[in-house]
Every structure is written in C-alpha cells, then in structure tokens.
Amino acid sequence: MMKLTELLGIEYPIFCGAMGGVSRPELVGAVSEAGGMGILATAGSKPEQVRADIRQIRELTDKPFGANVAIMTGNADALIDVMLEEGIKFFTTGAGDPLPYFDKIHAARAKVFPVVPSARVAKKMEDNGADGVVVEGMEAGGHIGTATTMTLTRQAAAIVTTIPVIAAGGIADGHGIVAAYALGAAGVQVGTAFVASIEAPIHDNYKQALVDANDTATVVSGSKTRGPMRMTKNAATIKHVELDEDPSVDLDALEAYTIPSLVRAARDGDTTNEIVTFGQIAGLITEVRPVKEIIETMFAEANDVIESLAAFRR
C-alpha cells in the first residue's frame, strides 16, 4: 500500500478535522502550508461561499488541501459540484451515506476518505471504492459515535487492508500518533489541538476554555435523539440535555439549536451560555501555538517515542 504522504502529496500524515466554525480558510491554509492536509468545513455553507473559501485558501497556500461534505445538510450535490469546479482533489464526508457521490468524485480523479464510526462501515467503504477511511472514536469533540479510538482503529485496520485507515479522536501529541501507528493506522486526524492554534479563526475565549480544560471537562449529550455530541459542561449543555430528553424534539430540532450556538461561541466568545466542543484530550493542551509548531513538535515527539520504544525490544 502506498504511504499516505505519497498518496496525497503531503509532508506529514496528519489531517485537520473539518470542525464547523473552526476549519475555515485561515486554519485550512495554515495546516496545509505546514505540511499536513487542511480540510475545509462546509456544513451550513452555500455553494458560492464554499467557492469563495476555496479561493481564499489558494491565496494562503499552493499545497494540497481538501474539503468535507456533510451529506445530511441537503445540498451535498451542489457543494460537490462547486468543489470539483474549483479543482478540489481530496474529500472527506460525514453525517450520511457518501456512496452515491463516489462516482462523481472519482470521475474527476479526486479521492474520498469517508469519516466512519465503526469497523463494519469502514469495510463497507473499502468494498465500495473509497480511497481511505477516517475512523473516529468517541473521545473526539463534536458529533461522535460509540466506539473508542483504540478499539475502533485496531478493528478497522484488521479488516480494511487495501486502503489507508486514519485514526481520529483523542490524539494531540506524538504519543498519540505512535499509538495510532501501533494500532495499524496510516495517519491521524486531529481537531482539538488545532482549535488551540493561533490561526484558528475563533474567539480567544473559546481557545482559553480549551487550554483551561482537563480530561473530565466534557460530557456527551444528544444520544436520545440519535445525535450524540461531546461538549463542555456549561449552561448550554444543560439546555442541550433538556432538549435531548424532550420526546417532542427530534434530531433536526436539536441541531437547529446546536449549530447556531456553536457558531456564536466561536464567533463571539460566550463560552458560558453557548455550546463549546473539544475532545477528551484537552488536558494535554496548555497553550495556544502556531499550527506549524503544533505539527512539527507532534512528529518530533513521535520520532522520539518510537526510538524510546526500542528499549522494550528483547
């Protein structure tokens, strides 16, 4: 199997997760320029906004970057058309079945890595022509599945043998990268660590909330409406739980509250009354740093960890 870096033309085997309100052009461009794969979040965006975002990213970097399509938003076809018109060659997908879009993406000689919550779905994606899969554990921030990164990555890597498996959820340093490698992953997708970056175009209060957090700072709400989501403990969480427990509230209604609240938190910095999301690995993040520094120190540490593991050999 070709190395992930060679397959995608990137220097480091790391993706920036497509985080709503966070993975905007500024962050995407910075991650790609630093040697990773920046991925534009497009959920809630109209096609012409996505076109403008792609062109803005191209002003920031001439290196590869991609875009995410949230299938359930209802305008996936239109967004993909614009992305292909603008020359996007790398896609991730989420929130719905991506299989109907594979032919269109592949006809344009682009690659697609669906984000999946289980080994079974990862294998299904492989069998139907995906170029890779991102398996995301429940340690991640935002919308999550029910499997942990350790169990999910290993089981997916054991049965998905012809395309790269990318581990996501709970990875924020070199130790996490090496753990992903040990489980059979070809690379990692990182979100929380990039939230605490200088280039993330969000309010400083949001970044500070992450820096101040520890490993028990988040809870999961939304399971009853079949949209589980990891978020910080605050007043917005209480409201989210109340909505989730209301039998008259469905997933669409819950999302109608969730998405605007997330946007307000990131834009305005109200981390008390609006929804703030990051992963359980937040306790490892103690400062806001440039993206380039984050990536380079993560992989330098990973190399040190790999060398130190030689002491365990017999």
N, C-alpha and C positions, 0 to 999 in steps of 0.2 A: 504494500500500500504506500502511495506517495506521502511524504511528510506533509503535514498541514501547511507549514510555511511555504513549501514549494507549490502546493496545490493552489494556494490563494495569493501568492506573491507578497507575503508579509514577512517581517523580520522575527517577530515573536508570536508564539501560538496562543494568543490571547484575544478574545473578543470583548468589546464593551457592550454589556447588555442594553437592550432597547428599552430604556426607562422613560415612561411618559413624563413630559415636562423637564426632563433632565438630559436625555440623549438628543440634544439639539445640535445644530451645526457647529457651535463652538467646541463642544466636547467631542463630537464625532471627528472633527478635523484634527483635534489635538491627539486623540488616540491613534489615528492612522498615521499622522506625521511622526509619532514616536515609535512606529513600527508594529502596532497592533492592528486589529480590524475594528474601526469605528462603525457603529450601526445606528442609523437614524431611526428614531421612534416616530411612527406616523399615525398611531391610533388617535382618532378625533380630528385629523387634519384633512383639509380638502385638497384635491389633486393639484391645484395651482400653487398652494402653499408648499406642498412637497416638492414641486418643481423648483420653487424659489430656494428652498432649503438645500436641495442638491447642488444648485449653482453656487450657493454661498459656501458650501463645504469645499467645492472645487477651487474656490479662491483661497482656501486655507491650506490645502494640501494637493499634491499630484499623486499621492499614494492610494492604494486600494481602500475603498470603504463600501459599506453596504447599507441596506435598509430593511426594516422589519415591517411585515404586513400582519395586522390583527384581523383575522378573517371575519370575526363576528361583527365588525363595525359596519358592514353592509356596503362599503364602497371599495372592496378589495380589487375588483376588476379594473376600476378606473385608476386606482393608485398604482397598480402594477403596470398598466399601460403607460402612465406618465414616467414611472421609474425606468422602464425599458426604453422609452423615447429619449430619456436623459442618459442612457448608457450604463445604468446600474448592472453590475455583473455578479453581485452577491446578495442573496436574500436570506433572512430568517423569517419564520412565520410563527404565529401563536394564536390562541383563542379561536379555535375552529379547525376544520379539516382542510389541509392545504393541497390534497391530492388533485383536485380539479384544476389547479393552477400550474402543476408541474410541466405540462406540455408547452404552455405558453412561455414559461421561464426558460426551459431548455431549448426551445426553438430559437431563442435569442442568444444561445450559447452562454447563458448565465447559470449560476449554481444556487442551490437552495438547501439550507440546513434548517429543517423544522425544529422548533423547541417542543420537547415532549415530556410528559410526566411519568412514563412507565417504560420498562424494557420491552413490553409487548408492543407498544405503539412505536418504539424505536425500530424494532424489527420490521413492522409493517411499512414504515417509511423506507427502509432499506430495500425491501422487496418490491416497492413501487417506484424506485428510481431516484430517491433522494441522494444528494451528493455528500451528505453528512447529517448528523443529528446532534442537537444540544439537549442533554438530559439534565433537567433542573430539579434539584432537591428542595424539600420544604424549608430548608434553612434560609433560603433566599428571601429578599424583601418583595413586597407587592403580591401579585397573584401567584399562588403556589399549588402544587399537588400534595400528595400524602406520603410519598416515599422520601427517605433521607438521601442525601447526595452519595454517601458511602454505599448504601445498599443498591441504589439505582444505577450508579455508574458501573459498578462491578458486574451487575447482572446484564446491563445493556452491552457492555464490552464483551461479555462472554458469548453473546448470540449475534451481535452485529459485527461482522468480520470483514466486510469488503469496503466500508466507508468509515471516515473518522467519527469517533464519539467524543463530544466536547462536554466536559463536566462543568456544572454551574450550581451555585448555591453554597455559601459558607466558605468561599475562597477569597482571601485578601492578602496573602503573603506567599513567600517562597515555599514554606512548609506545605501550604495547601496545594500549590502547584505540583510538588513532588508526590503528595498523596494521590492526586488525580492521575498522575502518570502511573503510579503503582497499581491503581485500580483498573488500568487499561485505557485511560483517556489519551487522546492525541493532543489535547489542548484544554484550555479553560475559558469560561465566560465569567466575567467579573462585573458586578454592578455597584455594590456598596462602597468599595474602595474608590471608585471613580466619582461617586457623589461627593466625597470629601476631597475634591480636586479644585485647584484654583480656576480651571477652565469650565467647570460645570456652571451653566448659566442660571443659577438659582440663588435665592436669598442666603446671605451669610448665616441667618438664624437657623436655617434648615441644616446647613453644614455643621454648625455648632451643636445642634441637637444630636447629630450622629457622633461627633467627637466626644460628647459628654455621656454617650450611652454605654451600657455594658451588655453582657450576653443575655440578660433576662429583661431587657428593656422593651421587648416587643411581645405582642400577642397575635393570635390568629382569629379573625372574625370572618363571617360570610359563609361558613360551611353549610348552614341550613338552606341557604338559597343557592347552593352549589357553585359559589364563587369565593372559596377561601382566599384570604389575603392577610399577609403579615404586615403589621403596623405598630407604631409606638403606642404606649399607654398614655392617653390624654383624654380630654373632654370629647373629642371627635370619635375616639374609639368607643366610648360609652354609647354614643348615638348610633354608631355603626352596628354595635351588638344588638341594640334595641330594634333597629330596622330588620336585622337578620332574623330575629326571633318573632317578628310580626308575621303571622301566616298570610296576611294580605299583601305582603311585599315580595315581589319576585326579583330575579337577578337583574333585569333591566332597570327596575326601580331603584335597587340598591346601587347599581352603577351610576345612575343619574345623580345620586348624592356623592358617590365616591370620587368620580373623575374630576368634577369641578372643585371639590375640596382639596384634592391633591394639587391641582393647578394653583389654587390660591396659596397653599402652604409654600410651594416652591417659588411662586412669584412675589408674594407679599411678606413671607416670613412668619406668619402666625402659626407657630408650632404647638400652641396650646389648644386652639379651637378648630384646627383643620387637620386633615389626615396626613401623616408623615410616615413614609415607608423606608425601611432599610432592613438588612438581613441580620441574623443572629451573630454574625462575625463582627459586629460593630465594636465590640470591646477591644479588638486589636487595633482599631484606628484611633490615633491620639492627636493627629494634627491634619491640617489642610495643606496639601502639597501639589506641585505641578504634575500633570499627567506623565510627562517624560520621566520624572524622578520616580513616580509610583511604579511604572513598568520596569524601569531599569533596576531598581532595588529589589523588586519581587523576583526577577530572574537571576540576579546576582546571588540572592539568598538561596534560591532554588539550587543553583550550582553548588553552593557551599553545603547545603543539606545532602545533596547527592554524594559529595565527596566524604562527608562525615559518616554516611551510612556504610562506607567501605569497612569501617571498624567492626561492623557486625558480621562480616563475612567469615566463614570458617575455612 
